[in-house]
Amino acid sequence: MEHSLTKHDVVQIKPGVIDLKSGFDLGGWQGRIYDFFDDEDGNLVAYMRWDSQTIKTMPDEFRRYCIDNRLSWVDILIGTENLTPATPRDTIDEADWERARTQSIYLWSHLGESGKKVCSIFDAFPSNEGSVLQAWEKYLKQHLSLPFSATLKKRERFSARGSSKCIVHDLNGSDEIYGIAALVEINHQRIVLPITDIHAPRGSKNYDTLANYKFWFTNQ
């Protein structure tokens, strides 16, 4: 089916749309589109993140159902036929901060010492200065000792001509899907990779700093 929706469009779920997993009526819930996919039947599906107002007003029972069943309550995959254009009620940054705030309360704090550490880092972020991702980028710049030697995840070694060793020279911006990127040197060539694909030496301060960011990125 032809559609006119694009990434970052603000959309609302049409009345009467029921979430098949939880049974909750999602009609009127609102957010932004971040990506599109085709399902196994060839139907177009949107990856949508709720806006701050939807996150604040969603029923506690829905959030609890999602937590108990290891589902996300801050985003959704939904067929585009269930969506209609809507008027923005917040900014992307405001939505991201509310998303992270609720995850800090309901998710990270219950995921052991790593989660508690990330909560304390997040609580120190000034929420009026850019996006959550920019706050993490600033945190990494303040706490990483650059440059440093590192290794790559196995899946990145093919593109790096088989090498697993690299030197991380600097951070290199960020992307809403892949997160913060790093400028790395491999076999005397410099390329840009997501910093989640990089392992600092275990036991080093850089290892702990990256572990905090990776925990947040994986559980956002």
C-alpha positions in Angstrom: 0.0 0.0 0.0 1.3 3.4 -1.0 2.0 5.8 1.9 3.3 9.3 2.4 4.8 8.8 5.9 8.6 9.5 6.3 11.1 9.2 9.2 10.5 11.6 12.1 6.9 12.2 11.1 4.7 12.7 14.1 1.8 10.2 14.0 -1.1 9.0 16.1 -2.5 5.5 16.3 -6.0 5.3 14.8 -9.0 4.8 17.2 -9.8 1.2 18.1 -6.3 -0.2 17.4 -5.6 -3.0 19.9 -2.1 -4.1 20.9 -2.2 -7.8 20.1 0.2 -8.8 22.9 -1.2 -6.8 25.8 -4.8 -6.3 24.7 -4.6 -2.6 25.5 -6.4 -0.1 23.2 -3.7 2.1 21.7 -6.0 4.5 19.9 -4.9 8.1 20.2 -1.3 7.2 21.4 1.2 9.4 19.7 4.9 9.4 18.7 7.4 9.7 15.9 8.5 7.3 13.2 12.2 6.3 13.2 12.3 3.6 10.6 10.3 1.4 8.3 10.4 -2.4 7.7 8.6 -5.0 5.6 7.0 -7.8 7.6 7.0 -11.4 6.4 3.8 -10.8 4.4 5.3 -7.7 2.7 3.3 -5.2 4.7 5.0 -2.0 5.7 5.7 -1.6 9.4 6.9 1.5 11.2 9.3 1.6 14.2 7.7 4.3 16.4 8.8 5.9 19.6 6.2 7.3 21.9 6.3 11.1 22.6 6.7 12.4 26.1 2.9 12.9 26.7 2.1 9.3 25.8 4.8 8.0 28.1 3.6 10.2 30.9 -0.1 9.2 30.5 0.0 5.6 29.5 -1.7 3.2 32.0 0.5 1.8 34.7 -1.0 -1.6 34.0 0.3 -1.4 30.4 3.8 -0.5 31.6 3.7 -3.2 34.2 2.6 -5.8 31.6 5.5 -4.8 29.4 8.0 -5.0 32.2 6.7 -8.4 33.4 6.9 -9.8 29.8 10.2 -8.2 28.9 8.6 -5.9 26.3 9.3 -2.3 25.6 6.8 0.4 26.7 8.6 3.3 25.1 8.4 2.2 21.4 6.5 -0.1 19.1 6.5 -1.8 15.7 3.1 -1.2 14.1 1.6 -1.4 10.6 1.5 1.9 8.8 -2.2 1.4 8.0 -2.9 2.0 11.7 -1.2 5.4 11.7 -2.4 8.9 10.9 -0.4 12.2 10.8 -0.6 14.3 14.0 0.5 17.6 15.4 3.7 17.6 17.5 3.2 17.9 21.3 6.9 18.1 22.2 10.4 18.0 20.6 12.5 15.0 19.9 14.8 15.9 22.7 11.9 16.2 25.2 10.6 12.8 24.1 14.0 11.2 24.5 14.6 12.7 28.0 11.2 11.4 29.2 11.8 8.0 27.7 15.2 7.8 29.5 13.7 9.1 32.8 11.1 6.4 32.9 13.6 3.7 32.0 15.8 4.9 34.8 13.0 4.5 37.3 11.4 1.3 36.0 14.2 -0.6 34.2 17.8 0.3 34.8 17.5 0.5 38.6 16.4 -3.1 38.7 19.2 -4.5 36.5 21.9 -4.9 39.1 25.0 -2.8 39.9 25.5 -1.9 36.3 22.0 -0.5 36.1 22.4 1.5 39.3 25.6 3.0 38.0 24.0 4.1 34.8 21.1 5.6 36.8 23.6 7.7 38.8 25.3 8.9 35.6 22.0 9.7 34.0 20.7 11.6 37.0 23.7 13.9 36.8 23.0 14.8 33.2 21.6 18.4 32.6 18.3 17.7 30.8 18.2 21.2 29.3 21.4 20.9 27.3 20.7 19.0 24.1 19.7 15.4 23.6 20.3 12.3 25.8 22.8 11.0 23.2 24.7 14.3 23.3 24.9 14.0 27.0 26.4 10.5 26.7 28.8 11.8 24.1 30.0 14.5 26.5 30.3 11.9 29.2 32.6 9.8 27.0 34.7 12.7 26.0 35.2 13.6 29.7 36.0 10.1 30.9 37.8 8.3 28.0 41.6 8.6 27.8 42.2 9.1 24.0 43.8 7.6 22.0 43.7 4.0 23.2 44.3 0.5 21.9 41.2 -1.7 21.5 39.8 -4.7 19.8 36.8 -5.0 17.5 33.7 -7.2 17.8 34.0 -10.3 15.6 31.4 -9.1 13.1 33.4 -6.0 12.4 36.6 -7.9 11.6 35.7 -8.8 8.0 35.2 -5.1 7.0 38.5 -4.3 8.8 40.4 -6.8 6.6 40.5 -9.5 9.2 42.2 -7.5 11.9 40.8 -7.4 15.4 43.1 -4.7 16.8 42.6 -1.0 16.4 43.5 2.4 17.9 40.6 4.6 18.9 41.7 8.2 18.1 38.5 10.2 18.8 34.7 10.3 18.9 33.1 11.1 15.6 29.5 12.2 16.1 26.4 10.2 16.7 23.4 8.6 15.0 20.0 7.9 16.5 20.1 4.2 15.4 23.8 3.3 15.8 24.7 5.6 18.7 28.0 7.4 19.2 30.7 6.7 16.6 34.5 6.6 16.9 37.3 7.3 14.6 39.5 4.2 14.6 42.8 3.2 12.9 43.1 -0.3 11.5 46.0 -1.4 9.4 47.1 2.2 9.0 43.7 3.2 7.7 41.1 5.3 9.5 37.5 4.4 9.5 34.4 5.3 11.5 32.6 2.6 13.6 29.9 2.6 16.3 31.7 2.7 19.6 29.6 -0.2 20.8 31.6 -2.4 18.4 34.9 -1.5 20.2 36.3 -3.3 23.3 38.8 -1.4 25.5 41.3 -3.5 27.6 39.4 -5.2 30.4 40.2 -3.7 33.8 41.0 -0.3 32.4 39.1 2.9 33.1 38.2 3.1 29.5 36.7 -0.4 29.7 34.4 0.7 32.6 33.5 4.0 30.9 32.5 2.2 27.7 30.6 -0.5 29.6 28.4 2.2 31.2 27.5 3.6 27.8 27.0 0.2 26.2 24.7 -0.8 29.0 22.6 2.3 28.4 22.6 1.9 24.7 21.5 -1.8 24.9 18.8 -1.1 27.4 17.3 2.2 26.1 
